[in-house]
Amino acid sequence: MSESSEDYFVIIATYNHPAEAHIAKTKLQSEGIEAFVLDEHMASINWHYTLAIGGVRLQVSREDE
């Protein structure tokens, strides 16, 4: 049975600002961990919706968690 992307990736942190998430992503990538930033564009366009959507999320694979 194959895993869905929801089962394979996990959210490890949330941020109020996209720049903060990208700093953390860059640090993870420098250590060889692939990471993804989610909802950064929504937070950039409508910053006041950031809390409503759960913040800017940082995601990695479950095995890297």
Secondary structure, DSSP 8 states (H G I E B T S, - for coil): ----HHHHEEEEEEESSHHHHHHHHHHHHHTT--EEEESHHHHHH-GGGTTTTT-EEEEEEGGG-
